[in-house]
Amino acid sequence: VQLQAYGGGLVQPGGSLRLSCAVSGIRIFNHMSWYRQAPGKEREWVARIYGGGTTDYADSAKGRFTISRDNARNTVYLQMNSLEPEDTAVYYCKALRGVTSWWGQGTQVTVSS
């Protein structure tokens, strides 16, 4: 099982980015999540999407971020709008199936003017 996260980059405050996480080797999972880790901080959960499409968001992401999935492409997305410098972090995707989880390698998001 491999998770390939991409789409990060440098964006100005107020800008948008869409992260993608392509999954190979597994097609059915309980849910997929996005996490992030800022320098000097612990990794924190950002958003989750369940197999049926239900979504959950951390308070910091509500109203600005949207998690979605394309089952045909086995890919999960994180649309991030109104980005703030505090969103600067390495973003990771995670897949969960039963009690087993897999992590992607992370993609850097930097919000700066």
C-alpha positions in Angstrom: 0.0 0.0 0.0 1.3 3.4 -1.0 0.0 6.9 -0.4 1.4 9.7 -2.6 0.6 13.2 -1.3 1.3 16.2 -3.6 0.1 19.6 -4.4 1.8 21.6 -1.7 3.7 24.8 -2.4 4.2 28.5 -1.5 1.1 30.6 -1.4 0.3 34.1 -0.2 -2.1 34.6 2.8 -5.7 34.4 1.6 -4.7 32.1 -1.2 -5.8 28.5 -2.0 -4.2 25.2 -2.6 -5.5 21.8 -3.4 -3.7 18.8 -2.0 -4.1 15.3 -3.5 -3.4 11.9 -2.0 -3.3 9.1 -4.5 -3.7 5.6 -2.9 -2.4 2.4 -4.5 -2.6 -1.1 -3.3 -5.9 -0.8 -1.5 -9.3 0.4 -2.6 -11.5 -0.1 0.5 -10.8 1.7 3.7 -12.7 2.9 6.8 -11.7 6.5 6.2 -8.9 8.7 5.0 -7.6 11.7 6.8 -5.3 14.7 6.4 -2.9 15.7 9.2 -0.3 18.4 9.4 2.8 19.1 11.4 4.2 22.6 11.8 7.9 23.1 12.8 8.4 22.4 16.5 4.8 21.2 16.9 3.1 17.8 17.2 1.3 16.4 14.2 -2.4 17.3 14.3 -5.5 16.0 12.6 -7.1 18.3 10.0 -9.9 16.5 8.3 -11.4 13.0 7.7 -13.7 11.5 5.1 -15.4 8.2 5.7 -16.2 5.5 3.2 -19.8 6.7 2.9 -18.7 10.3 2.3 -19.3 11.8 5.8 -16.6 14.4 6.7 -15.2 15.8 9.9 -13.0 18.8 10.4 -10.7 20.2 13.0 -11.9 23.6 14.3 -9.0 25.2 12.5 -10.2 23.8 9.2 -13.9 24.3 9.4 -15.3 26.7 6.8 -12.0 27.0 5.0 -10.9 23.4 4.0 -12.9 20.8 2.2 -12.0 17.1 2.0 -13.3 15.0 -0.8 -12.6 11.8 -2.7 -12.7 10.4 -6.2 -13.3 6.7 -5.9 -12.5 6.1 -9.5 -9.1 7.6 -9.1 -8.6 6.3 -5.5 -7.6 9.8 -4.6 -8.5 12.0 -1.7 -8.3 15.8 -1.9 -8.0 18.7 0.5 -9.1 22.0 -0.9 -7.7 24.7 1.3 -9.0 28.3 1.0 -8.3 31.5 2.9 -4.9 30.2 3.9 -3.2 31.8 6.8 0.5 31.8 7.9 -0.6 29.5 10.7 -1.5 26.8 8.1 2.2 26.5 7.2 3.1 22.8 7.8 3.9 19.5 6.2 0.6 17.9 5.3 0.2 14.1 5.5 -2.5 11.8 4.3 -3.5 8.7 6.2 -5.6 5.7 5.3 -7.2 3.4 7.8 -8.5 0.0 7.2 -9.6 -2.0 10.3 -6.7 -1.5 12.8 -4.1 -0.9 10.1 -3.1 2.6 9.0 -0.8 3.9 6.3 0.8 7.3 5.9 1.9 9.3 2.9 5.2 11.0 2.7 4.0 14.5 3.3 3.8 17.7 1.2 5.0 21.1 2.3 2.6 24.0 2.4 4.0 27.4 3.1 1.8 30.4 3.5 3.8 33.6 3.4 3.9 37.0 1.7 
